Structures are given as structure tokens and as C-alpha cells.
Amino acid sequence: MATPATPQLLQALRARYGLSQAQLAEYLSVSRAQVSMAEQGRRTLSAALWARLQPLVAVLENPAAATGAQPEGIDAAGREALQRRLRECTQEAAELRQELGQLRARAVQYQAVLRELLPLLLPLTEAAGADPARAWLLARQSEAAAELHRSGAAAQMLLELRIEALDYEAAQAALRLARATNLMG
């Protein structure tokens, strides 16, 4: 049984296939204005014209009925591109994990300077009047504060975000490769 002709159905057909009113009118051998009026509900297309559209309407109603409706796999070049990106993401994430470990270790060292070294030694330099030692400690304090800014919690979190993003991208690439392989087999 034929699907009833409606303006919405005509619009859906055009949208599905990316056709302009002029292109559909050309296929049906009618004017673009006739297609436009049919889409607006101001005019109806003849039964003969709707009959020409029925194979397309059937696809709208049941997309699996279309010829070749199964998802297409990717070609060898596409698989290679996905595999390459998977390797790149995996390798970059591993390198960033190493960098994150180093960042954390530096942060621990500079925190130790600020929380342990300075509080223990600074009072001794004041009591002994050791100006060179005091200057050295103050320089270490300045260095530690600057390094903690570069390697502290915020820097670590930003690096963790990059790692998580790369892990996610790698997982998605692997998933798509698996799907493509299943479609091929």
C-alpha cells in the first residue's frame, strides 16, 4: 500500500537525499514552484508523481530496505590512518605520563625546600649572622616558589587532562577499528 502523500513526506525525502526543490522538480519533470507549493500543502502532486517517489518513501520508512543499507567498512588507507592515530595517542600519552611523574617528583622536592629546608635553616642563619648562607636560602626559596608554580597541582592537573584526552581518543580509535574489522568479516 502506498504511503499517503504529505508535504512533510516530500520535505523528508528532500532532506534525506540533500536535494533542492529544483533538483527534485527536475527528477519529477515539474517546475520548482510546483514542488514548493506541494511542500507548503497548497498543491498536491499527482498520483503518478507520488508513484515515482515510492521507492524513496520505502527507504524512509525502513532504511534497512535500501540496497547496501549495511554500514560500510573502511578501506585499507582508512584502517591504517586509524591505527596510526591509535599508536600516536598511545605513545604520546605514555610520554606525558613519564613527564607527569617527573613533574610530581620535582613538586615534592620544591615543597620540601619550602616546608622543611627553609624553616629549619633560616633561623640558624639569622642567629649566626651568616649573610651568604641567608642569601643562598632566600635564593632557594625564590627558586622553589617559581618551580612549584610551574610543576604544582595546576600544572599536574592540566597534564592529567591531556593524558585522559589522549587515552579517550585512543580508545575510540580502537573501537572504530574493531567495528570496521567486524563489518569486513
Salt bridges, closest charged atoms under 4 A:
GLU39 OE2 - ARG14 NE 2.25
GLU80 OE2 - ARG84 NH1 3.81
GLU80 OE2 - ARG87 NH2 3.21
GLU88 OE1 - ARG85 NH1 3.08
GLU92 OE2 - ARG162 NH2 3.81
GLU126 OE2 - ARG134 NH1 3.12
GLU143 OE2 - ARG140 NH2 2.57
GLU147 OE2 - ARG150 NH2 2.38
GLU160 OE2 - ARG104 NH2 2.40
ASP167 OD2 - ARG97 NH2 2.33
GLU169 OE2 - ARG85 NE 2.64
